[in-house]
Structure formats: C-alpha cells, structure tokens
C-alpha cells in the first residue's frame, strides 16, 4: 500500500489489495475494520498479516510508564518501530514527554500528525539536508525540535539554514557522544563542538544538551558490553556537567540516552547527575519495548533481569515476565512436499530475519488453536515462503494457519501498511496505518 492514502485522509478506504483484508470484501473505511469481527486464524482474512495484541501492548505501556515515573525520568519513544501516528499518540496520552524520529521524513510524518515535541535522534547529512529540514519546519513555528549533531560541518549547515529564515521554530542541538556508530569519540571533541555551537547561537538556534545511543556499543560478550556502555554513559554524564558549567545554572538541558535493552544502565549512571541539576532532564528513547518480541528483545530483557536492572518502587521485578510480546505474524500452510517439512505463505517480504527467524507458536485448524510442543522451527525464508521443520508429533496439514512470533519489530513492521489490533479472542478490534514511505 502506498502511503498516499494516509496523506489524503486519516481514515482512508481500504480494500483487498492490502494484506489481511478479506479477498472480495467490499472496501471499508479504516475505522470500520475493527467492527467486522474478523479473525486471522479462521480463514476469513487474507494471509499473511501482522497483528498487535492489544492487551499486551496496553500492559507494556503501563509497565514502562510506571518505570519512568518511578525513576523520575522522561521518555520520548522512538517512532521508527511502528511509524504509526495513532500508536505514537497512545504513548503520548500515557505520559510520554515527546516522540523520537530517525530522519527528516519521519519528522514530517509526525509533525503533520500533530506532534510538536520531537527528538531527531540522528545526524541528517550536510547543507542540503539542513535546508530540507528548515523548509519542513517553516510550517510548524510552534514545534520543539531537538537534533543530534556530531560535527562542525553539520552545525555549520544547520546554522546557515536557520539564520536567514525568520519564523523557524527553535532548533535545539544535542551534542552526541558515540561508540561504533555516529557520535563523537572523545569528550574533548564534544566540548570543542559545544563551544562552536555557543559561538553562533541565536534566539532560535541553541545548544539543548547531550545525547548518546548505548545500544551501538553492545557486543556478543556481556562483560565487554557492560564495560563499553558504562564507559559511554559515564562520558555522557561528565559532558553534561561540563556543558552546565559553560551555559550557566538556569538553561534547561536535555540528556537523552537509552534504547529498549540497556536503559537501566543509563538510568543508573545518568540519573544522579541529572538529579543534581535542577534544570536538566533525562529522556529515554525506548520504543521497541512497547511491542517486545519473541527474539532479540526477549533475550535482552532476560539479560536485564540477570543484572537485576528493572526496579520499581525500590524492588527488583522481572522485566522478561512483565513485558509481553505484542506482535504476531499469521500465515497458511501451503504445502507439505516431504516428511518433516511444511512450507508456509510468509517470507522476507513479510517478516524480519536480521535478528533471528520467526518462531512458530500455535497451529489453528477450523478456528481452533493448538500450541506447538517446541519441535517446529523455521529454518529458512524465501521472498514469500517460510520453511518450517516439523516433527512427527506436529500435526500440520495444508490449509492450517500458523501463528508466529517475531524477532526485532523495527525491521518487521516496515513491511506492512496496516497493523491489525486483536483482542483476547484474536478478533480484529482496530487497524493502524503505518507510514514507512
């Protein structure tokens, strides 16, 4: 589906060109899809499709928001995971400080949807990109936009784009420290960039704080990962203190670090420094945690539990038990060409595989589900086929519907124009447009 439909209206007419929508059914407005009583496992919907467990999503929101409130920090969930203004709105309604985006196009999606408090958590390029960002934000003078910078060239480009254009919103610059991806590699370089920004500040072009992304520092070795992330967050804390000395006691400052796996380490290191500064705020950017999964984030939260990192109300609780996977892929068995093999109608066009293959959860026949015993396993994906190894005890026939868990929602949702919200009976109760461009 082209995103053109969502540009024309927030309630576009959907038809059977879209995955999940029943073949031959009359077109429906998006808002009416959740009133039809459709279910993905009984043959009524076109498969494959992706679904959102509404109860799990709501529970994940409640738990993460309780965590940030308890620790006195803020959160601007990364919208790149679902790229759905409707779902981003639910997070803001639940208390999110703002929304994070990864590039100028994503900023456009969220600005046009009515969001005004954004972190652009990435470097955007050079002079041409800075001019594009300026042209975009000229239509939103009430926006509060903060952007990562890690080079004099980008600061120069942004300053040149902002200085000649009256009426642009305030652009807050967040000096990024980094490891393994973007971001300055030393605090000395970062402070030189801070001084360069302060030297060309205007009323709407200002230093806003410091930033980092600790997830890029992770390695397969847990001890090395801890060492690297601790080093990065400690450097970020020191940079925030040095910035405060340069700008005086009263300027509001942002420290933004924290994805969906190592946020506890961020809070442990940075929160004391922010607490000592009455005009600073720590903003996490965790986004995928609200969707969770059966793969990379399940492993990540199990590791978080092993380091006793999830504390609420002064007590350590289990993150891996508290957060629930909310996303599922549904596909039919197309053929059983040989013993031990089932081929399903789902492939790389439908599901992520960069952080692990999908996991068979249950088999549905005539609308009745049976959980897998654990022997069924996806071994490979083609464009539109999943190869599932099955044991003799796995009763799988052509036409059965298989429910799959996924690994890495960020690279799975971008394959789908609509995410179908399901209730506890797997009935569709809502439908959410995505805007991946």
Secondary structure by P-SEA (a helix, b strand, c coil): ccccccccccccccccccccccccccccccccccccccccccccccccccccaaaaaaaaaaaaaaaaaaacccccccccccccaaaaaaaaaacccbbbbccaaaaaaaaaacccbbbcccccccaaaaaaaaaaaccccccbbbbbbccaaaaaaaaaaccccccccbbbbbbbbbccccccccaaaaaaaaaaaaaccccccccccccccccccccccaaaaaaaaaaaaaaaaaaaaaaaaaaccccbbbbbbbccccaaaaaaccaaaaaacccbbbbbbccccccccccaaaaaaaaaaaacccccccbbbbccccccccbbbbbccccccccccccccccccccccccccccccccccccbbbbbccccccccccccbbbbbbcccccccccbbbbbbbcccccccccccbbbbbcccccccbbbbbccc
